[in-house]
């Protein structure tokens, strides 16, 4: 199950440079491509607002 970004995202950009497979795309709320995400959790570890979690 891929990681997801919820509405707490403030589009700060911290997660984008940390993703080793470039699965995150920019926007008002960032998105993670579930087809590309390898579930490493690096994005969730660096998110300052806790907006990233493992999807259900």
C-alpha positions as CSV (number, residue, x, y, z in Angstrom):
1,X,0.0,0.0,0.0
2,X,1.5,3.3,-1.1
3,X,1.9,6.4,1.1
4,X,-0.7,9.1,0.8
5,X,-0.7,12.9,1.5
6,X,-3.7,14.3,3.3
7,X,-5.2,17.9,3.5
8,X,-2.7,18.9,6.2
9,X,-0.1,19.3,3.4
10,X,1.2,22.8,3.2
11,X,3.1,22.2,0.0
12,X,6.5,23.1,1.6
13,X,8.5,20.8,-0.8
14,X,10.4,19.0,1.9
15,X,9.2,15.5,0.8
16,X,9.9,15.9,-2.9
17,X,13.7,15.9,-2.7
18,X,13.7,13.0,-0.2
19,X,11.7,10.6,-2.4
20,X,14.2,8.2,-4.0
21,X,11.8,7.2,-6.9
22,X,10.3,10.7,-7.6
23,X,6.8,9.5,-6.8
24,X,5.6,12.9,-5.4
25,X,4.2,15.6,-7.6
26,X,3.6,19.3,-6.7
27,X,0.3,21.0,-6.3
28,X,-1.8,22.9,-3.7
29,X,-1.7,19.5,-1.9
30,X,1.1,17.2,-3.1
31,X,0.3,13.8,-4.5
32,X,2.1,10.5,-4.4
33,X,1.8,8.2,-7.4
34,X,0.8,4.8,-5.9
35,X,2.2,3.0,-9.0
36,X,5.7,4.5,-8.3
37,X,5.8,4.6,-4.5
38,X,8.0,1.9,-3.0
39,X,6.7,2.4,0.6
40,X,10.1,3.4,1.9
41,X,8.5,6.0,4.3
42,X,11.2,8.6,3.8
43,X,8.6,11.2,2.8
44,X,6.6,10.6,6.0
45,X,9.7,10.8,8.1
46,X,10.6,14.4,6.9
47,X,7.1,15.8,6.6
48,X,6.9,18.7,9.1
49,X,3.1,18.6,9.4
50,X,2.6,14.9,9.6
51,X,0.5,15.0,6.4
52,X,1.9,11.7,5.0
53,X,0.9,8.3,6.1
54,X,0.7,4.8,4.8
55,X,-2.5,4.4,2.7
56,X,-5.3,2.0,3.7
